[in-house]
Amino acid sequence: MNLLNILAAYFNRRLLLGLATAIMVSACDRPNSQTYSFDWQSSSPASHYQPTTHNGSMTEGDTQPAKDCVTWEKFTAVVKSGEVALNLPIPELPNGFKHGCIFADVDVHTLNIYVLKDGLQKTARLHAELAQLHPLYKFVPLPQGLDVFKLIDRGQALIVMFDSPDQIDKWFIQKNAWDQAYIDQENDTVMFRYIYMHSKGIPLDELARLLEATSSQWDAVSADIK
């Protein structure tokens, strides 16, 4: 089984919960004349999940600090406090993204954090009513009104994915990405064990270094994941 098959299966399983989340969000918050989209851009491994989008008040190019910006520091704090359970190490972010606004969505297997470049103001309201799906929604907004992959193409965003292993990706990762990070140059993605980073604005070698720096923290990870 090759990387193409691994990533295809990975994104197929994400699509199912993406549709379920769209229904939940639509039922909880249905603004006038606004739509939700979970369309794919292509069928290749570079086709990442398209986050929930709808017309909003956010404007591109505003570089003022966001008043209600949730940062990586906040995400790390709620995990350390136990308010959000995450049985994986949390890597450091590269320079230029350490203080950026973050957004998140959660599917059956993966917690996905979208990180904007420092100073890029884009905010969205929290959907605390979706805490029944995952407690992270009480603290981090969905990426509504945000074309994450357009921002990635501009070097203005990156994605950190925390995966729960299944038999498909567990085999691949233990073979290819356990002792050192696996760099997928074609798809601008780095994976180390069950953490992925996707970016076009940061050298992939730098992302690999940041992910590999979590090695010593994996001793505390559940044996089921290893």
Secondary structure as the mmCIF struct_conf table of DSSP 4:
data_model
#
loop_
_struct_conf.conf_type_id
_struct_conf.id
_struct_conf.beg_label_comp_id
_struct_conf.beg_label_asym_id
_struct_conf.beg_label_seq_id
_struct_conf.end_label_comp_id
_struct_conf.end_label_asym_id
_struct_conf.end_label_seq_id
HELX_RH_AL_P HELX_RH_AL_P1 LEU A 3 CYS A 28
TURN_TY1_P TURN_TY1_P1 ASN A 32 SER A 33
BEND BEND1 GLN A 41 GLN A 41
BEND BEND2 SER A 43 SER A 44
TURN_TY1_P TURN_TY1_P2 PRO A 45 ALA A 46
BEND BEND3 SER A 57 SER A 57
TURN_TY1_P TURN_TY1_P3 GLU A 60 GLY A 61
BEND BEND4 GLN A 64 GLN A 64
HELX_LH_PP_P HELX_LH_PP_P1 PRO A 65 ALA A 66
TURN_TY1_P TURN_TY1_P4 LYS A 67 ASP A 68
HELX_RH_AL_P HELX_RH_AL_P2 TRP A 72 LYS A 80
TURN_TY1_P TURN_TY1_P5 SER A 81 GLY A 82
BEND BEND5 GLU A 83 VAL A 84
BEND BEND6 LEU A 88 LEU A 88
HELX_LH_PP_P HELX_LH_PP_P2 PRO A 91 PRO A 94
TURN_TY1_P TURN_TY1_P6 ASN A 95 GLY A 96
BEND BEND7 PHE A 97 PHE A 97
TURN_TY1_P TURN_TY1_P7 LYS A 98 HIS A 99
STRN STRN1 ILE A 102 VAL A 106
BEND BEND8 VAL A 108 HIS A 109
STRN STRN2 THR A 110 LEU A 116
HELX_LH_PP_P HELX_LH_PP_P3 LYS A 117 LYS A 117
TURN_TY1_P TURN_TY1_P8 ASP A 118 GLY A 119
HELX_RH_3T_P HELX_RH_3T_P1 ALA A 128 GLN A 132
TURN_TY1_P TURN_TY1_P9 LEU A 133 LEU A 133
HELX_RH_3T_P HELX_RH_3T_P2 PRO A 135 LYS A 138
TURN_TY1_P TURN_TY1_P10 PHE A 139 PHE A 139
BEND BEND9 VAL A 140 VAL A 140
TURN_TY1_P TURN_TY1_P11 GLN A 144 GLY A 145
HELX_RH_AL_P HELX_RH_AL_P3 VAL A 148 ASP A 153
TURN_TY1_P TURN_TY1_P12 ARG A 154 GLY A 155
BEND BEND10 GLN A 156 GLN A 156
STRN STRN3 ALA A 157 ASP A 163
HELX_LH_PP_P HELX_LH_PP_P4 SER A 164 PRO A 165
HELX_RH_AL_P HELX_RH_AL_P4 GLN A 167 ASN A 176
BEND BEND11 ALA A 177 GLN A 180
HELX_LH_PP_P HELX_LH_PP_P5 ALA A 181 ALA A 181
STRN STRN4 TYR A 182 ASP A 184
HELX_RH_3T_P HELX_RH_3T_P3 GLN A 185 ASN A 187
TURN_TY1_P TURN_TY1_P13 ASP A 188 ASP A 188
STRN STRN5 THR A 189 PHE A 192
TURN_TY1_P TURN_TY1_P14 ARG A 193 TYR A 194
STRN STRN6 ILE A 195 SER A 199
BEND BEND12 LYS A 200 ILE A 202
HELX_RH_AL_P HELX_RH_AL_P5 LEU A 204 GLU A 212
TURN_TY1_P TURN_TY1_P15 ALA A 213 THR A 214
HELX_RH_3T_P HELX_RH_3T_P4 SER A 215 ALA A 220
BEND BEND13 VAL A 221 VAL A 221
TURN_TY1_P TURN_TY1_P16 ALA A 223 ILE A 225
#
